[in-house]
Amino acid sequence: MVATVGIILMAIGVLVYITLRVSSPPYYVVIIGSLVTGFGAAMFWPSNNSAVMSSSPPELYGSSGGLMRTLSNIGTIISYVLSISIASLTVSRTVAYEVFLGVIRLGSVSSQFLVGIRTAFIASVAILALAGIFSFVRGGMATRCPQGTPEGTGKR
């Protein structure tokens, strides 16, 4: 349940970022979004890692931990690729070139590119909502303990 609340907080933090405008003072919006997202991540990652490791037999903790970190890193890279791809696909090619290649000062294209960033944030919220559903459904499942160990102790 803690992991699910963490994902919900991360989604709320991303929704705060969607409120950013070119003309608005962004500092307080960025700080609020970062705090909410950070609290959500602080709730999600430890409880999610604990759930993964508790469902792994003790003799496979090293492999399970390594696989968990590998998948986490792959997910991070995929999120960057998705965000940049969505942002650049939702603006004109000229604007994407100007932003990513630094051909022109950002002031003239920033409001157009912000539309692309907002679209990427909306996609992020959708992915977080799906992850929240999976986390909620998974929260009701019992974790598998190694055979012959008391529930949750990992000791014989």
C-alpha positions in Angstrom: 0.0 0.0 0.0 2.9 2.4 0.7 4.3 1.8 -2.8 0.9 2.6 -4.3 0.7 5.9 -2.3 4.2 6.7 -3.5 3.3 6.2 -7.1 0.2 8.4 -6.7 2.4 11.1 -5.2 4.8 10.9 -8.1 1.9 11.3 -10.5 0.7 14.3 -8.6 4.2 15.8 -8.7 4.2 15.4 -12.5 0.8 17.0 -12.7 2.3 20.0 -10.8 4.9 20.2 -13.6 2.2 20.4 -16.2 1.1 23.7 -14.7 4.4 25.3 -15.8 4.0 28.2 -18.3 6.6 30.2 -20.1 5.5 33.4 -18.4 4.8 32.0 -14.9 7.5 32.2 -12.2 8.6 28.6 -12.3 10.7 28.3 -9.2 8.0 27.6 -6.7 6.2 25.2 -9.2 9.4 23.3 -9.7 10.1 23.1 -6.0 6.6 21.9 -5.2 6.7 19.4 -8.0 10.1 18.1 -6.9 9.1 17.8 -3.3 5.9 15.9 -4.0 7.7 13.6 -6.6 10.6 13.1 -4.2 8.3 12.1 -1.3 6.5 9.7 -3.6 9.7 8.1 -4.8 10.9 7.9 -1.2 7.8 5.9 -0.4 7.7 3.8 -3.5 11.3 2.6 -4.1 12.1 1.1 -0.6 8.7 -0.7 -0.3 8.9 -1.9 -3.9 12.5 -3.2 -3.4 11.4 -4.9 -0.1 8.5 -6.6 -1.9 10.8 -7.9 -4.7 13.5 -9.1 -2.3 11.0 -10.7 0.1 9.6 -12.8 -2.8 13.1 -14.1 -3.6 14.8 -17.1 -1.9 17.8 -16.0 0.3 20.3 -17.9 -1.9 19.2 -15.7 -4.9 19.3 -12.3 -3.2 22.4 -11.3 -5.1 21.0 -12.2 -8.4 17.6 -10.7 -7.6 19.2 -7.5 -6.4 21.3 -7.3 -9.6 18.4 -8.0 -11.8 16.3 -5.4 -10.0 18.9 -2.7 -10.4 19.4 -3.6 -14.1 15.7 -3.4 -14.8 15.5 -0.1 -12.9 18.3 1.3 -15.0 16.7 0.1 -18.2 13.4 1.7 -17.1 15.2 5.0 -16.5 16.8 5.0 -19.9 13.4 4.1 -21.6 11.7 6.9 -19.7 14.3 9.4 -21.1 13.9 8.1 -24.6 10.0 8.1 -24.4 9.9 11.6 -22.9 12.3 13.1 -25.5 10.6 11.2 -28.3 7.1 12.3 -27.3 8.1 15.9 -26.8 9.9 16.1 -30.1 7.1 14.3 -32.0 4.4 16.7 -30.7 6.1 19.8 -32.0 7.1 20.8 -35.6 10.4 19.5 -36.9 11.8 23.1 -37.0 11.1 23.6 -33.4 12.6 20.3 -32.4 15.8 21.1 -34.4 16.0 24.5 -32.9 15.6 23.2 -29.3 17.8 20.1 -29.6 20.5 21.5 -31.9 20.6 24.9 -30.3 20.2 26.7 -33.6 18.3 29.6 -32.2 17.6 31.2 -28.8 15.0 29.3 -26.9 12.9 32.3 -26.2 11.3 32.3 -29.6 10.3 28.6 -29.5 9.9 27.9 -25.8 6.1 28.1 -25.7 5.8 25.8 -28.7 8.2 23.3 -27.2 6.5 23.5 -23.8 3.4 21.9 -25.5 5.7 18.9 -26.3 7.0 18.7 -22.8 3.4 18.9 -21.4 2.4 16.0 -23.7 5.4 14.0 -22.4 4.3 14.7 -18.8 0.7 13.6 -19.6 2.2 10.3 -21.0 4.2 10.0 -17.8 1.1 10.4 -15.6 -0.6 7.7 -17.7 2.3 5.3 -17.2 2.3 6.2 -13.4 -1.4 5.6 -13.2 -1.0 2.1 -14.8 1.9 1.4 -12.4 -0.3 2.5 -9.5 -3.0 0.1 -10.6 -0.5 -2.8 -10.8 1.0 -1.8 -7.4 -2.5 -1.7 -5.9 -3.5 -5.1 -7.3 -0.1 -6.6 -6.3 -0.4 -5.2 -2.8 -3.1 -7.7 -2.0 -1.0 -10.7 -3.0 1.0 -12.6 -0.3 4.7 -12.6 -0.7 6.4 -15.9 -1.2 8.7 -16.9 1.6 11.5 -19.4 1.4 10.4 -22.9 2.4 10.8 -23.5 6.1 11.2 -19.9 7.2 8.8 -17.8 9.4 6.9 -15.3 7.4 9.0 -12.3 6.5 12.1 -13.1 8.6 14.3 -14.9 6.1 15.7 -17.0 8.9 15.1 -20.7 9.6 
